[in-house]
Amino acid sequence: MVLSPAAIQALQVATVLFGAPLVQGVIARVEARLQGRRGPRVLQPYYDIAKLFSKETLWPDHATWVFLAAPVVAFCCYLIFPLLIPVLTTYGLPLGYIADIFGSGFVLALAAFAVALAAAESGAPYAQLGSSRAMTFAALGEPIFLFVVFAVALITATDLPYVEAATVRASVAQIVRPAHLLAAAAFFLLMLSDTGRIPVETHSGTLEFGMIDEARTLEHSGPLFALLKWGSAMKQLLLYTVFINVLVAPWGLASTGAPGDVVWAIVSLLGKAILLGCAVAVIDDSFAKLRLFKVAGFMAAGFLLAVLAVLVLFLGAG
């Protein structure tokens, strides 16, 4: 028995959809243990999402349809992204080649724009503050993403995620290439920023003045808030997947459509994502949050690494 490409592609979406809260729950548990607390249950994100779907949806009186549509648009973007990257297979699936890394990045950017627009539409001061900060940091992160893509394109002669993953799998020496290491390090810093982790932001903080991602969702409730929380967990797993399956450790993926290989690919992805999340949790618990005016220096470090990755390729040392 061999699964069809369409079925595997649906499984990629389902893996991210239902596996993201699990990864989030494990990370929250590890963070609590590192801080000497008991922490929530590993499955707590599932209970929270289910409870929010049973709540009533409320919205500001002056908000328009944009406020209601934005969470749905963002959630749909997070469902589209797994179709474009190697989540479970080493080979490209039918929809895997409809967009390159640039196109995939635009999908995530659209989701972030929709959430920020809904926060601004709410009229709440803290939501607008978080929206403004998020867009500022996103503008700082875009040059990092662009130069990482340039480095990947120069290394593989293409900007398709599947080809980059195949290049890394072809030889262990590829991983230790200076250009590849610099590009991976730059993307890691960008990943910390986009997932709301220290040193950019206290992910679990409740102080409004220090919120960024969490502040944008303060005015949402009920099912729309559930979509935003679920989407945030999916975004985290998607960025982890790109870092793992494209840049660092693209092993454990299914090379055939055999059910056993696909199941192992699902387990492998979630296991690697949890390990990466635990490493991020250690970083999150080891550093104090930067002041907002120093975040530009943190993002500049990522940009410098990405630029160096391109430079060493041109200089012949990559």
ChimeraX attribute file (.defattr): number of C-alpha atoms within 10 A of each C-alpha:
attribute: neighborCount
match mode: 1-to-1
recipient: residues
	/A:1	7
	/A:2	13
	/A:3	13
	/A:4	12
	/A:5	17
	/A:6	12
	/A:7	12
	/A:8	22
	/A:9	24
	/A:10	13
	/A:11	19
	/A:12	24
	/A:13	19
	/A:14	14
	/A:15	20
	/A:16	27
	/A:17	21
	/A:18	14
	/A:19	19
	/A:20	25
	/A:21	27
	/A:22	20
	/A:23	28
	/A:24	25
	/A:25	21
	/A:26	21
	/A:27	23
	/A:28	23
	/A:29	21
	/A:30	22
	/A:31	23
	/A:32	16
	/A:33	13
	/A:34	16
	/A:35	10
	/A:36	9
	/A:37	11
	/A:38	12
	/A:39	16
	/A:40	15
	/A:41	13
	/A:42	17
	/A:43	15
	/A:44	18
	/A:45	22
	/A:46	17
	/A:47	11
	/A:48	14
	/A:49	19
	/A:50	14
	/A:51	13
	/A:52	18
	/A:53	16
	/A:54	11
	/A:55	14
	/A:56	10
	/A:57	14
	/A:58	14
	/A:59	15
	/A:60	13
	/A:61	8
	/A:62	9
	/A:63	14
	/A:64	13
	/A:65	9
	/A:66	16
	/A:67	24
	/A:68	17
	/A:69	14
	/A:70	25
	/A:71	26
	/A:72	19
	/A:73	19
	/A:74	25
	/A:75	23
	/A:76	15
	/A:77	22
	/A:78	25
	/A:79	20
	/A:80	16
	/A:81	23
	/A:82	27
	/A:83	24
	/A:84	25
	/A:85	28
	/A:86	28
	/A:87	28
	/A:88	32
	/A:89	26
	/A:90	21
	/A:91	17
	/A:92	19
	/A:93	21
	/A:94	12
	/A:95	15
	/A:96	19
	/A:97	15
	/A:98	12
	/A:99	19
	/A:100	18
	/A:101	23
	/A:102	13
	/A:103	14
	/A:104	20
	/A:105	16
	/A:106	15
	/A:107	21
	/A:108	19
	/A:109	16
	/A:110	16
	/A:111	22
	/A:112	24
	/A:113	19
	/A:114	22
	/A:115	26
	/A:116	26
	/A:117	19
	/A:118	26
	/A:119	28
	/A:120	21
	/A:121	20
	/A:122	24
	/A:123	15
	/A:124	15
	/A:125	14
	/A:126	23
	/A:127	27
	/A:128	23
	/A:129	20
	/A:130	25
	/A:131	26
	/A:132	18
	/A:133	19
	/A:134	24
	/A:135	17
	/A:136	12
	/A:137	19
	/A:138	18
	/A:139	11
	/A:140	19
	/A:141	23
	/A:142	16
	/A:143	18
	/A:144	25
	/A:145	22
	/A:146	17
	/A:147	23
	/A:148	29
	/A:149	24
	/A:150	19
	/A:151	28
	/A:152	26
	/A:153	18
	/A:154	17
	/A:155	20
	/A:156	16
	/A:157	12
	/A:158	16
	/A:159	19
	/A:160	26
	/A:161	27
	/A:162	25
	/A:163	20
	/A:164	22
	/A:165	24
	/A:166	18
	/A:167	18
	/A:168	22
	/A:169	20
	/A:170	11
	/A:171	10
	/A:172	11
	/A:173	9
	/A:174	17
	/A:175	18
	/A:176	14
	/A:177	17
	/A:178	16
	/A:179	29
	/A:180	25
	/A:181	19
	/A:182	24
	/A:183	29
	/A:184	25
	/A:185	21
	/A:186	27
	/A:187	26
	/A:188	17
	/A:189	21
	/A:190	23
	/A:191	20
	/A:192	19
	/A:193	21
	/A:194	20
	/A:195	19
	/A:196	21
	/A:197	20
	/A:198	20
	/A:199	23
	/A:200	27
	/A:201	25
	/A:202	21
	/A:203	19
	/A:204	12
	/A:205	12
	/A:206	11
	/A:207	10
	/A:208	15
	/A:209	11
	/A:210	20
	/A:211	23
	/A:212	26
	/A:213	23
	/A:214	24
	/A:215	25
	/A:216	28
	/A:217	24
	/A:218	17
	/A:219	18
	/A:220	23
	/A:221	18
	/A:222	18
	/A:223	21
	/A:224	25
	/A:225	21
	/A:226	21
	/A:227	23
	/A:228	23
	/A:229	21
	/A:230	22
	/A:231	24
	/A:232	23
	/A:233	24
	/A:234	26
	/A:235	26
	/A:236	22
	/A:237	27
	/A:238	23
	/A:239	20
	/A:240	22
	/A:241	26
	/A:242	22
	/A:243	20
	/A:244	21
	/A:245	30
	/A:246	26
	/A:247	24
	/A:248	20
	/A:249	18
	/A:250	26
	/A:251	20
	/A:252	19
	/A:253	23
	/A:254	23
	/A:255	13
	/A:256	15
	/A:257	16
	/A:258	14
	/A:259	14
	/A:260	12
	/A:261	18
	/A:262	23
	/A:263	15
	/A:264	15
	/A:265	22
	/A:266	21
	/A:267	17
	/A:268	17
	/A:269	26
	/A:270	21
	/A:271	13
	/A:272	20
	/A:273	26
	/A:274	21
	/A:275	15
	/A:276	18
	/A:277	23
	/A:278	19
	/A:279	14
	/A:280	19
	/A:281	20
	/A:282	15
	/A:283	16
	/A:284	23
	/A:285	18
	/A:286	12
	/A:287	11
	/A:288	13
	/A:289	18
	/A:290	16
	/A:291	12
	/A:292	14
	/A:293	8
	/A:294	13
	/A:295	18
	/A:296	17
	/A:297	12
	/A:298	17
	/A:299	23
	/A:300	17
	/A:301	16
	/A:302	28
	/A:303	26
	/A:304	16
	/A:305	24
	/A:306	29
	/A:307	22
	/A:308	21
	/A:309	30
	/A:310	24
	/A:311	15
	/A:312	17
	/A:313	17
	/A:314	13
	/A:315	8
	/A:316	8
	/A:317	11
	/A:318	21
